[in-house]
Amino acid sequence: MELTLDRIFLDCSVRCLNELASRVDDCLCRLDGSQVWFRGGESQNAVGNLVLHLAGNVRQWVVSGVSGAPDVRDRDAEFAARSGAGVGELRQLLGATVRKAATVVASVPPARLAERVRIQGYDVTVLEAIYHVVEHFAQHTGQIVFATKAATGEDLGYYAHLSKAAHGRQTP
């Protein structure tokens, strides 16, 4: 199979979403219910809110916006929650949403990448919608990783393979 820019973009988007979702899942596994819903203040979001928000965003922009499923998102509720879904439920929700989105992204025909769609009031191409979702997911994954490190005091080890000890020399 010939590698084309459209296929590289779509495959990379799927890989990135899966890797980021795996990190969020790992973080959820390291936190208990009270840590998942902890807020440092009213202007901050708990990890639980961020997971609800990621699932809502991915569903709205890819599952609905790109594939045409009905848009059932309640964005305000994602941030209003102060408790509710447990760790297992959050893991299941995000995992199922990302699996569905990955299937949608992987099956986008190249010609659709330039097609315009309207999502959340924005007029964007399908390529822009996918790019937005991956970029947005990465931002919030960083917040979840930071919150997990703060809550657990652990080095999560995602980049241990880059340490001098792992390969005997300083990384560039």
C-alpha positions as CSV (number, residue, x, y, z in Angstrom):
1,M,0.0,0.0,0.0
2,E,1.4,3.4,-1.0
3,L,1.7,5.9,1.8
4,T,0.0,9.1,0.9
5,L,-0.2,12.3,3.0
6,D,-3.9,11.7,3.7
7,R,-3.2,8.2,4.9
8,I,-0.3,9.3,7.0
9,F,-2.4,12.0,8.6
10,L,-5.3,9.7,9.3
11,D,-3.1,6.8,10.7
12,C,-1.1,9.3,12.8
13,S,-4.3,10.8,14.2
14,V,-5.6,7.3,15.2
15,R,-2.3,6.4,16.8
16,C,-2.1,9.7,18.7
17,L,-5.7,9.4,20.0
18,N,-5.0,5.8,21.1
19,E,-1.8,6.7,22.9
20,L,-3.3,9.7,24.6
21,A,-6.3,7.7,25.7
22,S,-4.0,5.0,27.0
23,R,-2.2,7.6,29.2
24,V,-5.5,8.9,30.5
25,D,-6.6,5.4,31.3
26,D,-3.3,4.7,33.1
27,C,-3.8,7.9,35.1
28,L,-7.4,6.9,36.0
29,C,-6.0,3.5,37.2
30,R,-3.7,5.3,39.6
31,L,-6.3,7.5,41.2
32,D,-9.1,6.7,43.6
33,G,-12.6,8.1,43.4
34,S,-11.9,11.1,45.6
35,Q,-8.8,12.0,43.7
36,V,-10.6,11.8,40.4
37,W,-13.2,14.3,41.6
38,F,-10.8,16.6,43.5
39,R,-10.7,20.3,42.6
40,G,-8.2,22.7,43.9
41,G,-10.7,25.4,43.6
42,E,-13.9,26.4,41.8
43,S,-12.0,27.7,38.8
44,Q,-10.3,24.3,38.3
45,N,-11.5,21.1,36.8
46,A,-11.2,17.7,38.4
47,V,-9.8,14.8,36.4
48,G,-13.4,13.4,36.2
49,N,-14.6,16.6,34.5
50,L,-11.7,16.5,32.0
51,V,-12.5,12.9,31.1
52,L,-16.2,13.7,30.6
53,H,-15.1,16.7,28.6
54,L,-12.8,14.7,26.4
55,A,-15.4,12.1,25.7
56,G,-18.0,14.8,24.9
57,N,-15.6,16.6,22.6
58,V,-14.4,13.5,20.7
59,R,-18.0,12.3,20.3
60,Q,-19.2,15.7,19.1
61,W,-16.4,16.5,16.7
62,V,-15.6,13.1,15.2
63,V,-18.5,10.6,15.9
64,S,-21.1,13.3,15.2
65,G,-19.4,16.0,13.2
66,V,-17.4,13.7,10.9
67,S,-19.5,10.6,10.7
68,G,-22.9,12.2,11.0
69,A,-24.3,10.6,14.2
70,P,-26.7,12.7,16.2
71,D,-25.0,15.3,18.5
72,V,-26.2,14.6,22.0
73,R,-23.5,16.5,23.9
74,D,-24.2,18.6,27.0
75,R,-20.9,20.5,27.4
76,D,-22.0,22.4,30.4
77,A,-22.8,19.2,32.3
78,E,-19.2,18.0,31.7
79,F,-17.9,20.9,33.8
80,A,-20.7,21.1,36.3
81,A,-20.2,17.6,37.7
82,R,-18.7,17.5,41.1
83,S,-19.0,13.7,41.5
84,G,-20.7,10.9,39.9
85,A,-19.0,8.5,37.5
86,G,-16.5,6.2,39.2
87,V,-13.1,5.4,37.9
88,G,-14.4,2.3,36.0
89,E,-17.2,4.1,34.4
90,L,-15.0,7.0,33.3
91,R,-12.5,4.5,31.8
92,Q,-15.3,2.7,30.0
93,L,-16.8,5.9,28.6
94,L,-13.6,7.3,27.3
95,G,-12.3,4.0,25.9
96,A,-15.6,3.3,24.0
97,T,-15.7,6.9,22.7
98,V,-12.1,6.8,21.5
99,R,-12.5,3.3,19.9
100,K,-15.5,4.6,18.0
101,A,-13.7,7.8,16.9
102,A,-10.6,5.8,15.8
103,T,-12.8,3.7,13.6
104,V,-14.4,6.8,12.1
105,V,-11.1,8.5,11.5
106,A,-9.5,5.4,10.1
107,S,-12.3,5.0,7.6
108,V,-12.4,8.6,6.3
109,P,-11.9,8.6,2.5
110,P,-9.2,11.0,1.4
111,A,-11.6,13.1,-0.6
112,R,-13.6,13.9,2.6
113,L,-10.6,15.6,4.3
114,A,-11.4,18.8,2.4
115,E,-15.2,18.5,2.9
116,R,-16.6,21.3,5.1
117,V,-18.7,20.4,8.2
118,R,-20.3,22.5,10.9
119,I,-19.4,21.5,14.4
120,Q,-20.1,23.4,17.6
121,G,-20.9,26.4,15.5
122,Y,-17.6,26.3,13.6
123,D,-17.3,25.8,9.8
124,V,-14.3,23.5,9.4
125,T,-12.9,20.8,7.1
126,V,-13.0,17.2,8.2
127,L,-9.2,17.4,8.4
128,E,-9.4,20.4,10.7
129,A,-12.0,18.6,12.9
130,I,-9.7,15.6,13.3
131,Y,-6.7,17.8,13.9
132,H,-8.7,19.8,16.5
133,V,-9.7,16.6,18.4
134,V,-6.1,15.2,18.6
135,E,-4.7,18.6,19.6
136,H,-7.5,19.2,22.2
137,F,-7.1,15.7,23.6
138,A,-3.3,16.2,24.0
139,Q,-3.8,19.4,26.0
140,H,-6.2,17.8,28.4
141,T,-4.1,14.7,28.7
142,G,-1.3,16.9,29.9
143,Q,-3.5,18.4,32.5
144,I,-4.6,14.9,33.7
145,V,-1.0,13.7,33.8
146,F,0.0,16.7,35.9
147,A,-3.0,16.2,38.3
148,T,-2.1,12.5,38.6
149,K,1.5,13.3,39.4
150,A,0.4,15.9,42.0
151,A,-2.1,13.5,43.6
152,T,0.2,10.4,43.7
153,G,3.7,11.9,43.9
154,E,4.7,9.3,41.3
155,D,6.8,9.6,38.2
156,L,4.4,8.0,35.7
157,G,7.4,6.6,33.6
158,Y,6.1,7.6,30.2
159,Y,9.5,8.7,29.1
160,A,11.7,6.4,31.1
161,H,13.0,4.9,27.8
162,L,14.7,8.2,27.1
163,S,16.8,8.3,30.3
164,K,20.5,7.9,30.2
165,A,20.1,4.8,32.4
166,A,17.8,3.2,29.8
167,H,20.2,3.4,26.9
168,G,23.6,4.3,28.3
169,R,24.0,7.8,26.9
170,Q,22.6,11.2,27.3
171,T,19.5,11.9,25.2
172,P,20.0,14.6,22.5
